[in-house]
Amino acid sequence: MNLPLRGSDCVLRICDPGTSSNFVLVEGVRLSGWKILQEQVEVTDGGDEGWRRLLPGAGLRSLELAFSGMYLGSIGEHLLRDKAFRGEPVECALTLDEGTAVRGRFIVSSLSFEATVNDEATYAATLRSAGAVTID
């Protein structure tokens, strides 16, 4: 399903898995980057003639999402900030502009607010997966 996003490249909705099943919008966010990480399990032995051998399908996978441009004072921003301070996971549903949907539990691994006098303020966050993630 393609959503009209009006100048934003994603829609981020979050909820508190412990208290609600209702998602709230984190307004104004723009996805600034993402990474799929794969830790590898090495199983090299003497019979590999000096070449490294990795165990297929083993290891840990994770997804990292970087955002910028959140609107201050929204319900979504307050919930995200609260989860960052507490170090608790938050359920996230992300829709990209081409319709890709990402859903799962994430930890707010960084949350920053930067501003200089008489200049634009920058608000950014990085979320790291804290469990299985689905991508449709």
C-alpha positions as CSV (number, residue, x, y, z in Angstrom):
1,M,0.0,0.0,0.0
2,N,1.5,3.4,-1.0
3,L,0.8,6.3,1.3
4,P,0.9,9.9,0.2
5,L,3.8,11.2,2.3
6,R,4.0,14.8,1.2
7,G,7.7,15.4,1.3
8,S,8.7,12.8,3.9
9,D,10.3,9.6,2.9
10,C,8.8,7.5,5.7
11,V,6.0,7.3,8.3
12,L,7.1,6.1,11.8
13,R,4.5,4.9,14.3
14,I,5.4,3.7,17.7
15,C,3.6,2.2,20.8
16,D,4.5,1.1,24.2
17,P,4.3,-2.7,24.1
18,G,3.6,-2.8,27.8
19,T,0.7,-0.5,27.9
20,S,-1.0,-0.1,24.6
21,S,-1.6,-1.6,21.2
22,N,-2.4,1.8,19.6
23,F,0.3,3.3,17.5
24,V,1.0,7.0,17.5
25,L,2.8,9.0,14.8
26,V,6.3,10.4,15.3
27,E,5.8,13.5,13.3
28,G,8.3,15.1,11.0
29,V,10.8,12.3,10.8
30,R,12.9,11.5,7.8
31,L,14.8,8.3,7.4
32,S,18.5,9.3,7.1
33,G,19.9,5.8,6.9
34,W,19.5,2.1,7.7
35,K,21.8,-0.9,8.1
36,I,21.2,-4.6,8.2
37,L,23.9,-6.1,10.4
38,Q,25.0,-9.8,10.4
39,E,27.4,-11.2,12.9
40,Q,29.2,-14.2,11.5
41,V,30.2,-17.5,13.1
42,E,33.6,-18.7,12.0
43,V,34.2,-22.5,11.9
44,T,37.6,-22.5,10.3
45,D,39.8,-25.6,11.1
46,G,43.1,-27.0,9.9
47,G,41.5,-28.6,6.9
48,D,40.5,-25.3,5.4
49,E,44.1,-24.7,4.0
50,G,44.3,-21.2,5.5
51,W,41.0,-20.0,4.2
52,R,38.4,-18.7,6.6
53,R,35.1,-20.7,6.6
54,L,31.8,-19.2,7.9
55,L,28.8,-21.2,9.2
56,P,25.9,-20.4,6.8
57,G,22.7,-19.1,8.4
58,A,24.3,-18.7,11.9
59,G,25.0,-15.6,13.8
60,L,22.9,-12.6,14.9
61,R,21.0,-10.3,12.6
62,S,19.9,-6.8,13.5
63,L,18.5,-3.7,11.9
64,E,19.6,-0.2,12.6
65,L,17.4,2.8,11.5
66,A,18.6,6.5,11.7
67,F,16.1,9.4,11.7
68,S,16.2,13.1,11.8
69,G,13.7,16.0,11.9
70,M,11.3,15.0,14.6
71,Y,8.7,17.6,15.7
72,L,9.2,18.5,19.4
73,G,6.2,18.2,21.7
74,S,4.3,15.5,19.9
75,I,3.0,12.5,21.7
76,G,5.2,10.2,19.6
77,E,8.3,12.3,20.4
78,H,7.5,12.2,24.1
79,L,7.1,8.4,24.0
80,L,10.3,8.0,22.1
81,R,12.2,10.3,24.5
82,D,10.8,8.4,27.5
83,K,11.9,5.1,26.1
84,A,15.3,6.4,25.4
85,F,15.7,7.6,29.0
86,R,14.5,4.3,30.4
87,G,16.4,2.1,27.9
88,E,13.2,0.2,27.2
89,P,12.1,-1.2,23.8
90,V,9.4,0.4,21.8
91,E,7.2,-1.3,19.2
92,C,7.7,0.4,15.8
93,A,5.9,0.3,12.5
94,L,7.8,2.1,9.7
95,T,6.4,2.6,6.2
96,L,8.8,3.8,3.5
97,D,7.7,5.9,0.5
98,E,7.7,3.0,-1.9
99,G,5.4,1.0,0.4
100,T,7.9,-1.2,2.2
101,A,6.7,-1.9,5.8
102,V,9.1,-2.7,8.6
103,R,7.8,-3.7,12.0
104,G,9.4,-4.9,15.3
105,R,10.7,-4.0,18.7
106,F,13.5,-1.4,18.8
107,I,15.7,0.2,21.4
108,V,16.5,3.9,21.1
109,S,20.2,3.7,21.0
110,S,20.8,7.4,20.5
111,L,18.6,10.5,20.7
112,S,20.2,13.9,20.1
113,F,19.1,17.6,20.0
114,E,21.5,20.1,18.6
115,A,21.0,23.8,18.0
116,T,23.0,27.0,17.7
117,V,21.8,30.5,18.5
118,N,19.5,31.8,15.7
119,D,19.9,28.7,13.7
120,E,17.8,25.6,12.9
121,A,17.6,22.9,15.6
122,T,18.4,19.3,14.6
123,Y,16.7,16.4,16.4
124,A,17.9,12.9,15.5
125,A,17.4,9.3,16.7
126,T,18.9,5.9,16.0
127,L,16.9,2.8,16.7
128,R,18.3,-0.7,16.9
129,S,16.3,-3.9,16.7
130,A,15.5,-5.6,20.0
131,G,14.0,-8.8,18.5
132,A,12.7,-10.2,15.3
133,V,11.9,-7.7,12.6
134,T,9.5,-8.2,9.7
135,I,10.0,-6.5,6.3
136,D,7.2,-6.6,3.8
